[in-house]
Amino acid sequence: MVSPLLLGIDTGGTYTDAVLFRDEEGVIAKAKSLTTRHDLSEGIAGAVGAALENGGIPASQIAMVSLSTTLATNALVEGQGGRAALVMIGFGPEDIARGGLSEALGSDPVIFLPGGHDVHGNETPLDMSALDDALPSLGSVVSSFAVAGYFAVRNPAHEIRVRDRIREISHRPVTCSHELSSKLGGPRRALTTLLNARLVSIIDRLITSTEGFLQKSGIHAPLMVVRGDGALMSASEARLHPIETILSGPAASLVGAWYLTGLDEAVVSDIGGTTTDVAVLQGGRPKLASDGANVGGHHTMVEAVALRTFGLGGDSEVHIDDRGLEAKITLGPRRLLPLSLLAATYGDSVLSAIDMQLRATHTGRHDGRFAVRIAMNEALVGSLQPQEKALLARIGSTPVALNALLTMNSQKSVLDRLVGRGLVHLSGITPSDALHVLGRQGQWNADAARLGLQIAARRKTGAGREIATSPEDLADKIVARLTRQSSEVLLSACLAEDGAESINPSVSLAVDRALKRIPGIAQFSISLDRPLVGLGASAPVYYPAIADMLGAKSIIPSDADVANAIGAVVGHIRVTATVTITSPEEGVYIVTGAGETTTIIGEANALGTAEARAVGAARRKAGQEGAQGILISIEKEIMAPEVEGGRKLVEARIVATATGRPRMAHPQS
């Protein structure tokens, strides 16, 4: 019997990939299309349509669709997302300074309400007066809400009451902290909730676009989304908890790397347009981060693969510091739309504008830079300040040169805020443009890339010399910088795995001498103890030189360009349910989680009740996600020290994990 036909889709910052896959055959067909941020369904349609055509297979034969994405990861790295209001129950202003919450909150509003619970789930009375006063005005300036209550993981009642009040009055999406994590640590849980609220509109737009395309194409199959730990979740769950999709793309690529290479031990590095993701395969499995995913400087409580994400990719912004005697080039962390891609998309108007800048008598401050509108998101536009709305109105459906757009210095920060909100994209020179100039890439407009690098090359250093002798010379410098910066981030990730985080490869003189292979009486060298697996569309271009610099064997699988999409279809649904037991007094046990708080007499009874409740909750949730052939595993963490010669249970955590393969549709003939 032939196994079901699966469709894997990966929506990245630059490309959308699609693969058709069967268990016994592997990859049947694959294709790529540019990610179209103004309407994601266009990029999805382009990739899937081409894959179906390449495979000669009707869309009706697809039994399951699985989606991985870097959109949430990129949004956190680039500081994008909707404006969210944070409601803190039982916390005070001093708590904002903990767990990185203040930095993440920025200028977004926060409301403090009396209330919350203690460690055993007993409540402090909730007062929603401040919320009622603020909601009429807040609903029009934020796109979503985040609610975090004191010890809400022990009793979520106050979070639920606040959530219901917000929905009733504002009709905006609301995220509660107890829905995302069962772990203690209020400020970090609040941070995770805030980030989730900001990502709702981004992931909802992706899923809506995907579902719309599937319906139009006659694909009537369940839609799954890859979580940050490599497991699958339903599309409906991803809409509610988009924070769980951070590191979705990298997690899928790790699963794909293992499938493609069969290696149990490897360093895996996936370079995309926006980020480079580095992780280690150990014993054939990616290791999970023990303390939550760290992305874009935010230490979340999201369970995800233990990898490091750096703002470095083929479309990274090129920074040129020409103030010294020698120009210094650095890359990222922000992604720009490459000039070659901008010209390929919008035609001769871009080439003409760059050519005029090149011919001008005086150089402009923003030569070679453009702004282009991404999409009209009414919820986000409605929350903008007047000066932001005014500048956005001047950016139409075609790119506008920054020299013409920015007439005052103060407008630069306004434009940066529009970029941060995901409404505007900036365009300029990138490593992808450098490769077009060098003839190592050719899918976009090489003329625009050459003109852009020619403009940048004429800038002068503090010594009065041009920073490069030609576009090719500058292109070589940019690619060399990407090789070096990539080697540094790979080393940083590997040193962290070895417990040597204190060594910073970007400033270490010893590392610099080793990477440059500087001769001397004392010679330094660096090597990796396992192969370097390079993934991503540009992996064959970049990773041989990176591996050589690191003294590692380079392995680039034949389907490295679609490893994410492959990983998306070979995963399983995996859900957990956690139940906690505490003991306020001798012989009395309180069971919280996966249902109402219950008081039980006797430790054995409490443990039995907790285990049954956790198993039942995990099984139900997995079934709701569409899992079949569900298997259950149980982990118990029991803290019961000896106190005055007797054993006393302080706390117990029962974690039930349910796994299964996604439900498949019955293919239509």
VEXDREN-2710 file (C-alpha; in Angstrom, 1 decimal):
% VEXDREN-2710
k/r/px/py/pz
1/MET/0.0/0.0/0.0
2/VAL/1.3/3.4/-1.0
3/SER/1.8/5.8/2.0
4/PRO/0.0/9.2/2.0
5/LEU/1.2/12.1/0.0
6/LEU/2.4/14.9/2.3
7/LEU/3.0/18.6/1.5
8/GLY/5.6/20.5/3.4
9/ILE/5.8/24.3/3.2
10/ASP/8.4/26.6/4.7
11/THR/7.7/30.4/4.6
12/GLY/10.9/32.2/5.3
13/GLY/11.9/35.8/5.2
14/THR/13.0/35.6/1.5
15/TYR/11.8/32.3/0.0
16/THR/8.8/30.0/0.4
17/ASP/9.7/26.4/-0.1
18/ALA/7.4/23.4/-0.9
19/VAL/8.1/19.7/-1.0
20/LEU/6.0/16.7/-1.9
21/PHE/6.9/13.7/0.2
22/ARG/6.1/10.1/0.8
23/ASP/7.6/8.0/3.6
24/GLU/8.9/5.2/1.3
25/GLU/10.1/7.6/-1.5
26/GLY/11.3/10.7/0.3
27/VAL/11.2/13.9/-1.7
28/ILE/9.1/13.5/-4.8
29/ALA/9.2/17.1/-6.0
30/LYS/10.3/20.5/-4.6
31/ALA/10.1/24.1/-5.6
32/LYS/10.8/27.7/-4.4
33/SER/9.0/31.0/-4.7
34/LEU/9.7/34.4/-3.3
35/THR/7.9/35.1/0.0
36/THR/5.4/37.8/-0.8
37/ARG/5.0/39.8/2.4
38/HIS/2.1/41.9/1.0
39/ASP/0.1/38.7/0.4
40/LEU/1.8/35.5/1.7
41/SER/-0.6/33.3/-0.3
42/GLU/1.1/34.4/-3.5
43/GLY/4.4/33.0/-2.5
44/ILE/2.8/29.9/-1.1
45/ALA/0.8/29.4/-4.4
46/GLY/4.0/29.9/-6.4
47/ALA/6.0/27.3/-4.5
48/VAL/3.2/24.7/-4.1
49/GLY/2.0/25.1/-7.7
50/ALA/5.5/24.5/-9.1
51/ALA/6.1/21.5/-6.9
52/LEU/2.8/19.9/-8.0
53/GLU/3.7/20.6/-11.6
54/ASN/7.2/19.2/-11.2
55/GLY/5.8/16.0/-9.6
56/GLY/2.9/15.7/-12.0
57/ILE/0.5/15.1/-9.1
58/PRO/-3.0/16.5/-8.7
59/ALA/-3.6/18.6/-5.6
60/SER/-6.5/16.4/-4.5
61/GLN/-4.0/13.6/-3.6
62/ILE/-2.5/15.5/-0.7
63/ALA/-3.4/13.9/2.6
64/MET/-1.7/16.3/5.1
65/VAL/-0.1/19.8/4.9
66/SER/2.6/20.9/7.4
67/LEU/4.0/24.4/7.6
68/SER/7.2/25.7/9.1
69/THR/8.0/29.4/9.3
70/THR/10.7/31.8/10.3
71/LEU/8.2/34.7/10.5
72/ALA/7.9/34.7/14.3
73/THR/11.6/34.3/14.8
74/ASN/12.4/37.1/12.3
75/ALA/9.9/39.4/14.0
76/LEU/11.6/39.0/17.4
77/VAL/15.1/39.4/15.9
78/GLU/14.0/42.5/14.0
79/GLY/11.8/43.9/16.8
80/GLN/8.6/43.7/14.8
81/GLY/5.1/42.9/15.9
82/GLY/1.8/44.6/16.8
83/ARG/1.5/47.0/19.8
84/ALA/0.2/45.1/22.8
85/ALA/-1.1/46.1/26.2
86/LEU/0.2/44.1/29.2
87/VAL/-2.1/43.5/32.2
88/MET/-0.3/42.4/35.4
89/ILE/-2.4/40.9/38.2
90/GLY/-0.9/40.9/41.6
91/PHE/2.4/42.3/40.4
92/GLY/3.9/45.8/41.1
93/PRO/5.9/48.2/38.9
94/GLU/9.1/46.8/40.4
95/ASP/8.5/43.5/38.8
96/ILE/8.8/45.1/35.3
97/ALA/12.5/45.3/35.8
98/ARG/12.9/41.6/36.2
99/GLY/13.3/38.9/33.5
100/GLY/14.0/41.4/30.7
101/LEU/10.4/42.5/30.8
102/SER/11.1/46.2/30.8
103/GLU/13.3/46.1/27.7
104/ALA/10.7/44.0/25.8
105/LEU/7.8/46.2/26.9
106/GLY/9.3/49.4/25.5
107/SER/6.6/52.1/25.1
108/ASP/3.7/49.6/25.1
109/PRO/1.2/50.3/27.9
110/VAL/1.0/48.2/31.1
111/ILE/-1.8/48.1/33.7
112/PHE/-1.4/46.8/37.3
113/LEU/-4.4/45.2/39.0
114/PRO/-4.7/44.0/42.6
115/GLY/-5.3/40.3/42.8
116/GLY/-3.4/37.0/42.1
117/HIS/-3.0/33.8/44.1
118/ASP/-0.5/32.2/46.4
119/VAL/1.6/29.0/45.9
120/HIS/-1.4/26.9/46.9
121/GLY/-3.9/28.6/44.6
122/ASN/-5.6/30.8/47.2
123/GLU/-6.7/34.1/45.9
124/THR/-6.1/37.8/46.8
125/PRO/-9.3/39.7/45.8
126/LEU/-9.2/40.9/42.2
127/ASP/-10.0/44.6/41.5
128/MET/-10.5/45.4/37.8
129/SER/-11.3/49.1/38.2
130/ALA/-8.1/50.2/36.6
131/LEU/-8.7/47.9/33.6
132/ASP/-12.3/49.2/33.2
133/ASP/-11.0/52.8/33.2
134/ALA/-8.3/52.1/30.6
135/LEU/-10.1/49.7/28.2
136/PRO/-12.2/52.3/26.3
137/SER/-9.1/54.1/25.1
138/LEU/-6.6/51.2/24.9
139/GLY/-8.8/49.2/22.5
140/SER/-8.1/51.7/19.8
141/VAL/-4.3/52.0/20.2
142/VAL/-3.2/48.4/20.6
143/SER/-3.8/45.3/18.4
144/SER/-3.8/42.7/21.3
145/PHE/-3.6/42.2/25.0
146/ALA/-1.4/40.0/27.3
147/VAL/-2.5/39.0/30.8
148/ALA/-0.2/37.7/33.5
149/GLY/-1.3/36.8/37.0
150/TYR/0.7/36.1/40.2
151/PHE/0.9/32.3/40.5
152/ALA/-1.6/31.9/37.7
153/VAL/-0.1/28.5/36.9
154/ARG/-1.5/27.4/40.3
155/ASN/-4.9/29.1/39.7
156/PRO/-5.7/30.8/36.4
157/ALA/-9.1/32.1/37.6
158/HIS/-8.1/35.8/37.7
159/GLU/-6.4/35.6/34.3
160/ILE/-9.6/34.1/32.8
161/ARG/-11.8/36.8/34.4
162/VAL/-9.6/39.6/33.0
163/ARG/-9.4/37.9/29.6
164/ASP/-13.2/37.7/29.4
165/ARG/-13.6/41.4/30.4
166/ILE/-11.1/42.5/27.7
167/ARG/-12.8/40.5/25.0
168/GLU/-16.2/41.7/26.0
169/ILE/-15.2/45.4/25.7
170/SER/-12.4/45.6/23.2
171/HIS/-12.9/42.5/21.0
172/ARG/-9.1/42.3/20.6
173/PRO/-7.1/39.0/20.9
174/VAL/-6.0/38.2/24.4
175/THR/-3.2/35.9/25.6
176/CYS/-3.1/34.5/29.2
177/SER/0.2/33.4/30.7
178/HIS/-1.1/30.1/32.1
179/GLU/-1.9/29.0/28.5
180/LEU/1.8/29.2/27.5
181/SER/3.7/27.8/30.4
182/SER/3.2/25.8/33.6
183/LYS/6.5/27.0/35.1
184/LEU/6.9/29.5/37.9
185/GLY/8.6/32.8/37.3
186/GLY/6.0/35.6/36.8
187/PRO/8.0/38.3/35.0
188/ARG/9.5/35.8/32.4
189/ARG/6.0/34.3/32.0
190/ALA/4.7/37.8/31.4
191/LEU/7.4/38.5/28.9
192/THR/6.5/35.3/27.0
193/THR/2.8/36.3/27.0
194/LEU/3.6/39.8/25.8
195/LEU/5.6/38.5/22.9
196/ASN/2.9/36.0/22.0
197/ALA/0.3/38.9/21.9
198/ARG/2.5/40.8/19.5
199/LEU/2.9/37.9/17.2
200/VAL/-0.8/37.1/16.9
201/SER/-1.4/39.2/13.8
202/ILE/1.8/38.0/12.0
203/ILE/1.0/34.3/12.4
204/ASP/-2.7/34.7/11.8
205/ARG/-2.0/36.4/8.5
206/LEU/0.3/33.4/7.5
207/ILE/-2.2/30.8/8.4
208/THR/-5.1/32.6/6.8
209/SER/-3.1/33.0/3.6
210/THR/-2.2/29.3/3.6
211/GLU/-5.7/28.1/4.3
212/GLY/-7.1/30.4/1.6
213/PHE/-4.7/29.0/-0.9
214/LEU/-5.4/25.4/0.1
215/GLN/-9.1/25.9/-0.3
216/LYS/-8.8/27.5/-3.7
217/SER/-6.4/24.7/-4.9
218/GLY/-8.8/21.9/-3.8
219/ILE/-6.5/20.6/-1.1
220/HIS/-8.8/19.4/1.7
221/ALA/-6.3/18.2/4.2
222/PRO/-5.4/19.0/7.8
223/LEU/-3.0/21.9/8.2
224/MET/-0.3/21.5/10.8
225/VAL/2.4/24.0/12.0
226/VAL/5.9/23.1/13.3
227/ARG/6.6/24.2/16.9
228/GLY/9.9/25.4/18.2
229/ASP/10.7/22.0/19.5
230/GLY/10.3/20.3/16.1
231/ALA/6.8/18.8/17.0
232/LEU/3.6/19.6/15.1
233/MET/0.6/21.6/16.3
234/SER/-2.7/22.3/14.6
235/ALA/-3.2/25.6/12.8
236/SER/-5.9/26.6/15.2
237/GLU/-3.5/26.1/18.1
238/ALA/-0.8/28.1/16.3
239/ARG/-3.2/31.0/15.9
240/LEU/-3.8/31.2/19.7
241/HIS/-0.2/30.5/20.7
242/PRO/2.1/31.9/17.9
243/ILE/5.0/32.3/20.4
244/GLU/5.3/28.5/20.2
245/THR/6.3/28.9/16.5
246/ILE/9.5/30.8/17.3
247/LEU/12.4/28.7/16.0
248/SER/9.8/26.7/14.0
249/GLY/11.9/27.0/10.8
250/PRO/15.2/26.1/12.6
251/ALA/13.6/23.2/14.4
252/ALA/12.2/21.9/11.1
253/SER/15.6/22.3/9.5
254/LEU/17.2/20.2/12.3
255/VAL/14.7/17.4/11.8
256/GLY/15.3/17.7/8.0
257/ALA/19.1/17.7/8.5
258/TRP/19.0/14.4/10.5
259/TYR/16.7/12.9/7.8
260/LEU/18.9/14.0/4.9
261/THR/22.3/13.1/6.3
262/GLY/21.6/10.3/8.7
263/LEU/24.3/11.8/11.0
264/ASP/24.0/11.4/14.7
265/GLU/26.7/13.9/15.5
266/ALA/27.0/17.2/13.6
267/VAL/27.0/21.0/13.9
268/VAL/24.0/22.2/11.8
269/SER/23.9/25.7/10.5
270/ASP/21.0/27.1/8.4
271/ILE/21.5/30.4/6.7
272/GLY/18.4/32.2/5.4
273/GLY/17.8/35.7/4.3
274/THR/17.5/37.1/7.8
275/THR/19.1/34.8/10.3
276/THR/21.7/32.1/10.8
277/ASP/20.5/29.3/13.1
278/VAL/23.1/27.0/14.7
279/ALA/22.5/23.8/16.7
280/VAL/24.1/20.6/17.5
281/LEU/22.9/17.1/16.7
282/GLN/23.8/14.8/19.5
283/GLY/22.9/11.1/19.4
284/GLY/20.7/11.7/16.4
285/ARG/18.4/14.2/18.1
286/PRO/18.5/18.0/18.6
287/LYS/18.8/19.0/22.2
288/LEU/16.0/21.0/23.8
289/ALA/16.8/24.2/25.6
290/SER/16.5/23.4/29.3
291/ASP/15.4/26.9/30.3
292/GLY/13.4/28.1/27.3
293/ALA/14.2/29.6/23.9
294/ASN/16.3/32.8/23.7
295/VAL/15.6/34.7/20.5
296/GLY/16.3/38.3/19.7
297/GLY/17.6/38.9/23.2
298/HIS/14.4/37.7/24.8
299/HIS/14.6/34.8/27.2
300/THR/11.2/33.2/26.9
301/MET/9.6/30.2/28.6
302/VAL/8.9/28.5/25.2
303/GLU/10.2/24.9/24.9
304/ALA/12.3/24.8/21.8
305/VAL/15.4/23.2/20.3
306/ALA/18.7/24.3/21.9
307/LEU/20.0/26.5/19.1
308/ARG/21.3/30.0/18.7
309/THR/19.7/32.4/16.2
310/PHE/21.8/35.3/15.0
311/GLY/20.7/38.3/12.9
312/LEU/23.0/37.3/10.0
313/GLY/21.8/36.1/6.5
314/GLY/22.1/36.6/2.8
315/ASP/19.9/39.7/3.0
316/SER/21.5/41.3/6.1
317/GLU/22.0/45.0/6.1
318/VAL/25.5/46.1/5.2
319/HIS/27.0/48.7/7.6
320/ILE/30.0/50.6/6.4
321/ASP/32.0/52.6/9.0
322/ASP/34.1/55.0/6.9
323/ARG/35.3/57.2/9.8
324/GLY/38.7/55.5/10.3
325/LEU/41.7/55.2/8.1
326/GLU/40.3/51.8/6.9
327/ALA/36.6/51.2/6.3
328/LYS/35.0/48.5/8.5
329/ILE/32.1/46.4/7.3
330/THR/29.6/44.6/9.5
331/LEU/26.4/42.8/8.7
332/GLY/22.9/42.6/10.3
333/PRO/21.0/42.1/12.4
334/ARG/18.3/43.8/10.3
335/ARG/17.2/42.3/7.0
336/LEU/16.9/44.5/4.0
337/LEU/15.2/43.8/0.7
338/PRO/18.2/43.4/-1.6
339/LEU/18.4/46.0/-4.4
340/SER/18.6/43.2/-6.9
341/LEU/15.3/41.8/-5.7
342/LEU/13.7/45.2/-5.5
343/ALA/14.6/45.9/-9.1
344/ALA/13.5/42.4/-10.2
345/THR/10.1/43.1/-8.5
346/TYR/9.4/46.7/-9.5
347/GLY/11.3/47.1/-12.7
348/ASP/13.2/49.9/-14.4
349/SER/11.9/52.6/-12.0
350/VAL/14.3/51.3/-9.3
351/LEU/17.3/51.2/-11.8
352/SER/16.5/54.7/-13.0
353/ALA/16.4/56.0/-9.4
354/ILE/19.8/54.4/-8.5
355/ASP/21.4/55.6/-11.7
356/MET/20.3/59.2/-11.0
357/GLN/21.8/59.0/-7.5
358/LEU/25.1/57.7/-9.1
359/ARG/25.2/60.6/-11.6
360/ALA/24.4/63.3/-9.1
361/THR/27.1/65.9/-8.4
362/HIS/26.7/65.5/-4.6
363/THR/26.2/62.3/-2.8
364/GLY/23.0/61.9/-0.8
365/ARG/22.9/60.8/2.8
366/HIS/20.6/57.8/1.9
367/ASP/21.9/56.9/-1.5
368/GLY/21.0/53.4/-2.5
369/ARG/18.2/53.1/0.1
370/PHE/14.5/52.7/-0.6
371/ALA/11.3/52.2/1.4
372/VAL/8.4/50.0/0.2
373/ARG/5.1/49.4/1.9
374/ILE/4.5/45.7/2.9
375/ALA/0.8/45.4/3.6
376/MET/-2.2/47.4/4.8
377/ASN/-2.9/46.0/8.3
378/GLU/-5.8/48.1/9.6
379/ALA/-5.3/47.0/13.2
380/LEU/-1.6/48.1/13.1
381/VAL/-2.3/51.3/11.2
382/GLY/-5.0/52.3/13.6
383/SER/-2.5/52.2/16.5
384/LEU/0.0/54.5/14.9
385/GLN/0.9/58.0/16.1
386/PRO/0.0/60.9/13.8
387/GLN/3.5/61.4/12.5
388/GLU/3.8/57.7/11.8
389/LYS/0.5/57.8/9.8
390/ALA/1.7/60.8/7.9
391/LEU/5.0/59.3/6.8
392/LEU/3.3/55.9/5.9
393/ALA/0.9/57.8/3.7
394/ARG/3.8/59.0/1.6
395/ILE/5.0/55.5/0.9
396/GLY/2.8/54.2/-1.9
397/SER/2.6/50.9/-3.8
398/THR/6.0/51.5/-5.5
399/PRO/9.4/52.0/-3.8
400/VAL/10.4/55.5/-2.8
401/ALA/14.0/56.6/-2.3
402/LEU/14.9/57.6/1.2
403/ASN/16.5/60.8/0.0
404/ALA/13.1/61.9/-1.2
405/LEU/11.1/60.4/1.7
406/LEU/13.1/61.7/4.6
407/THR/13.2/65.5/4.6
408/MET/14.0/66.0/8.3
409/ASN/16.4/64.1/10.6
410/SER/13.6/63.3/13.0
411/GLN/11.7/61.3/10.3
412/LYS/14.4/58.6/10.4
413/SER/13.2/57.3/13.8
414/VAL/9.6/57.5/12.7
415/LEU/10.5/55.3/9.7
416/ASP/12.3/52.9/11.9
417/ARG/9.2/52.5/14.0
418/LEU/7.1/51.7/10.9
419/VAL/9.7/49.1/9.9
420/GLY/9.5/47.7/13.5
421/ARG/5.7/47.4/13.2
422/GLY/6.1/45.4/10.1
423/LEU/4.4/48.0/7.8
424/VAL/7.4/49.1/5.8
425/HIS/10.4/47.3/4.4
426/LEU/13.8/49.0/3.7
427/SER/15.9/48.1/0.7
428/GLY/19.6/48.5/0.3
429/ILE/22.8/46.5/-0.5
430/THR/23.2/43.0/1.0
431/PRO/25.4/40.0/0.7
432/SER/23.0/38.7/-1.9
433/ASP/23.7/41.7/-4.0
434/ALA/27.4/41.1/-3.6
435/LEU/27.0/37.6/-4.9
436/HIS/25.1/38.9/-7.9
437/VAL/28.0/41.3/-8.7
438/LEU/30.4/38.4/-8.4
439/GLY/28.3/36.1/-10.7
440/ARG/27.7/33.5/-7.9
441/GLN/23.9/34.2/-7.8
442/GLY/21.8/35.3/-10.7
443/GLN/18.1/34.9/-9.9
444/TRP/17.4/38.7/-9.5
445/ASN/18.6/41.9/-11.2
446/ALA/22.4/42.0/-11.2
447/ASP/22.5/45.5/-12.8
448/ALA/20.8/47.0/-9.7
449/ALA/23.2/45.2/-7.4
450/ARG/26.2/46.5/-9.4
451/LEU/24.9/50.1/-9.3
452/GLY/24.2/49.9/-5.6
453/LEU/27.6/48.6/-4.8
454/GLN/29.2/51.2/-7.1
455/ILE/27.4/53.9/-5.1
456/ALA/28.7/52.5/-1.8
457/ALA/32.2/51.9/-3.1
458/ARG/32.7/55.6/-3.8
459/ARG/32.4/56.5/-0.1
460/LYS/35.7/57.8/1.3
461/THR/37.5/56.8/4.5
462/GLY/39.1/59.1/7.0
463/ALA/42.2/59.0/4.9
464/GLY/40.4/60.3/1.8
465/ARG/40.5/57.0/-0.1
466/GLU/37.5/55.3/-1.6
467/ILE/36.4/52.3/0.5
468/ALA/36.7/50.0/-2.5
469/THR/38.3/50.2/-6.0
470/SER/35.3/48.7/-7.8
471/PRO/31.9/47.0/-7.2
472/GLU/33.7/43.6/-7.4
473/ASP/36.2/44.7/-4.8
474/LEU/33.5/45.8/-2.4
475/ALA/31.5/42.6/-3.1
476/ASP/34.6/40.5/-2.2
477/LYS/34.9/42.5/1.1
478/ILE/31.2/41.9/1.9
479/VAL/31.4/38.1/1.2
480/ALA/34.6/37.9/3.2
481/ARG/32.9/39.6/6.1
482/LEU/30.0/37.2/6.0
483/THR/32.4/34.3/6.0
484/ARG/34.2/35.7/9.1
485/GLN/31.0/36.7/10.9
486/SER/29.4/33.3/10.2
487/SER/32.5/31.6/11.6
488/GLU/32.3/33.7/14.7
489/VAL/28.6/32.9/15.4
490/LEU/29.2/29.2/14.8
491/LEU/32.1/29.3/17.3
492/SER/30.0/31.2/19.7
493/ALA/27.3/28.6/19.6
494/CYS/29.7/25.6/19.9
495/LEU/31.6/27.2/22.8
496/ALA/28.3/27.7/24.6
497/GLU/27.6/24.0/24.2
498/ASP/31.0/23.3/25.7
499/GLY/30.3/25.6/28.7
500/ALA/32.8/28.2/27.5
501/GLU/30.5/31.2/26.9
502/SER/33.0/33.6/28.4
503/ILE/35.1/33.3/25.2
504/ASN/33.8/35.9/22.7
505/PRO/35.1/34.9/19.2
506/SER/34.4/38.4/17.9
507/VAL/36.9/40.1/20.3
508/SER/39.3/37.3/21.2
509/LEU/42.8/37.9/19.9
510/ALA/43.6/34.2/20.1
511/VAL/40.5/33.3/18.0
512/ASP/41.4/36.1/15.5
513/ARG/44.9/34.7/15.0
514/ALA/43.5/31.1/14.6
515/LEU/40.9/32.1/12.1
516/LYS/43.3/34.2/10.0
517/ARG/46.0/31.5/10.4
518/ILE/48.6/34.1/11.3
519/PRO/52.1/32.5/11.4
520/GLY/54.3/32.9/14.5
521/ILE/56.3/31.1/17.1
522/ALA/53.1/30.5/19.0
523/GLN/50.6/29.3/16.5
524/PHE/46.9/29.1/17.1
525/SER/44.4/26.8/15.4
526/ILE/40.7/26.0/15.7
527/SER/38.7/23.0/14.5
528/LEU/35.3/21.3/15.1
529/ASP/35.2/17.7/16.3
530/ARG/32.3/16.9/13.9
531/PRO/31.1/17.8/10.4
532/LEU/29.4/21.1/9.6
533/VAL/26.1/20.6/7.9
534/GLY/25.2/23.6/5.8
535/LEU/21.5/24.2/5.0
536/GLY/19.7/26.9/3.1
537/ALA/19.4/28.0/-0.5
538/SER/22.8/29.8/-0.4
539/ALA/24.6/27.0/1.6
540/PRO/26.7/25.8/-1.4
541/VAL/27.9/29.3/-1.9
542/TYR/28.9/30.2/1.7
543/TYR/29.6/27.1/3.8
544/PRO/32.6/25.6/2.1
545/ALA/34.6/28.7/2.9
546/ILE/33.1/28.9/6.4
547/ALA/34.0/25.2/7.1
548/ASP/37.5/25.7/5.8
549/MET/38.0/28.7/8.1
550/LEU/36.8/26.5/11.1
551/GLY/38.8/23.5/10.1
552/ALA/35.7/21.3/9.7
553/LYS/34.4/18.9/7.1
554/SER/31.6/20.6/5.1
555/ILE/28.5/18.5/4.3
556/ILE/25.8/20.1/2.1
557/PRO/22.9/17.6/1.5
558/SER/21.4/17.5/-2.0
559/ASP/18.1/18.9/-0.7
560/ALA/19.7/21.4/1.7
561/ASP/17.7/24.2/0.1
562/VAL/14.4/22.7/1.3
563/ALA/15.5/21.0/4.6
564/ASN/12.9/23.0/6.5
565/ALA/10.0/21.9/4.4
566/ILE/11.2/18.3/4.7
567/GLY/11.5/18.5/8.4
568/ALA/7.9/19.9/8.5
569/VAL/6.4/16.7/7.2
570/VAL/8.4/14.0/9.0
571/GLY/7.5/15.3/12.5
572/HIS/4.9/14.1/15.1
573/ILE/2.3/15.9/17.2
574/ARG/3.6/16.2/20.8
575/VAL/1.7/17.8/23.7
576/THR/2.2/17.9/27.4
577/ALA/0.0/18.4/30.5
578/THR/1.4/19.3/33.8
579/VAL/-0.2/18.8/37.2
580/THR/1.3/20.1/40.4
581/ILE/0.9/18.9/44.0
582/THR/1.7/21.1/47.1
583/SER/1.2/20.3/50.8
584/PRO/0.1/23.3/53.0
585/GLU/-0.1/21.1/56.1
586/GLU/0.6/17.5/57.2
587/GLY/-1.5/15.0/55.2
588/VAL/-3.3/17.6/53.1
589/TYR/-2.4/17.9/49.4
590/ILE/-3.6/20.5/46.8
591/VAL/-3.7/19.3/43.2
592/THR/-3.6/22.1/40.6
593/GLY/-3.4/22.1/36.8
594/ALA/-5.4/20.5/34.0
595/GLY/-8.6/21.2/35.8
596/GLU/-10.0/22.7/39.0
597/THR/-7.9/23.0/42.1
598/THR/-8.6/20.0/44.4
599/THR/-7.8/19.3/48.0
600/ILE/-7.0/15.6/48.7
601/ILE/-6.1/13.7/51.9
602/GLY/-3.2/11.3/51.6
603/GLU/0.0/11.5/49.4
604/ALA/-0.7/8.4/47.4
605/ASN/-4.2/9.5/46.6
606/ALA/-2.9/12.9/45.5
607/LEU/-0.2/11.4/43.3
608/GLY/-2.7/9.0/41.7
609/THR/-5.2/11.8/41.0
610/ALA/-2.5/14.0/39.6
611/GLU/-1.2/11.3/37.2
612/ALA/-4.7/10.4/36.0
613/ARG/-5.5/14.1/35.4
614/ALA/-2.3/14.7/33.5
615/VAL/-2.7/11.7/31.3
616/GLY/-6.3/12.5/30.5
617/ALA/-5.5/16.1/29.7
618/ALA/-2.6/15.2/27.5
619/ARG/-4.6/12.5/25.6
620/ARG/-7.5/14.9/25.1
621/LYS/-5.3/17.7/23.9
622/ALA/-3.4/15.4/21.5
623/GLY/-6.7/14.2/20.1
624/GLN/-7.9/17.7/19.6
625/GLU/-4.7/18.5/17.7
626/GLY/-5.6/15.6/15.3
627/ALA/-3.1/13.0/16.6
628/GLN/-3.5/9.3/15.9
629/GLY/-1.9/6.3/17.5
630/ILE/-1.3/8.3/20.7
631/LEU/1.5/7.1/23.0
632/ILE/1.8/8.4/26.6
633/SER/4.9/8.9/28.7
634/ILE/5.0/10.3/32.2
635/GLU/7.7/12.1/34.1
636/LYS/7.6/12.8/37.9
637/GLU/9.5/15.4/39.7
638/ILE/9.0/15.0/43.5
639/MET/10.7/17.2/46.1
640/ALA/10.4/15.4/49.4
641/PRO/13.3/16.2/51.7
642/GLU/13.9/14.7/55.2
643/VAL/12.5/17.2/57.7
644/GLU/13.1/16.5/61.4
645/GLY/13.7/12.9/60.7
646/GLY/10.6/12.4/58.5
647/ARG/9.9/12.7/54.8
648/LYS/7.8/15.7/53.8
649/LEU/6.5/16.3/50.3
650/VAL/7.1/20.0/49.4
651/GLU/6.1/19.9/45.7
652/ALA/5.5/17.3/43.0
653/ARG/5.1/17.9/39.2
654/ILE/3.6/15.2/37.1
655/VAL/4.2/15.8/33.3
656/ALA/2.3/13.6/30.8
657/THR/3.5/13.7/27.2
658/ALA/1.3/12.5/24.4
659/THR/2.7/11.8/20.9
660/GLY/1.2/10.7/17.7
661/ARG/1.2/11.1/13.9
662/PRO/-1.2/13.7/12.4
663/ARG/-4.5/12.7/11.1
664/MET/-4.5/12.2/7.3
665/ALA/-7.3/13.1/4.9
666/HIS/-8.6/10.5/2.4
667/PRO/-7.2/11.5/-1.0
668/GLN/-9.6/12.3/-3.7
669/SER/-9.2/10.5/-7.1
END
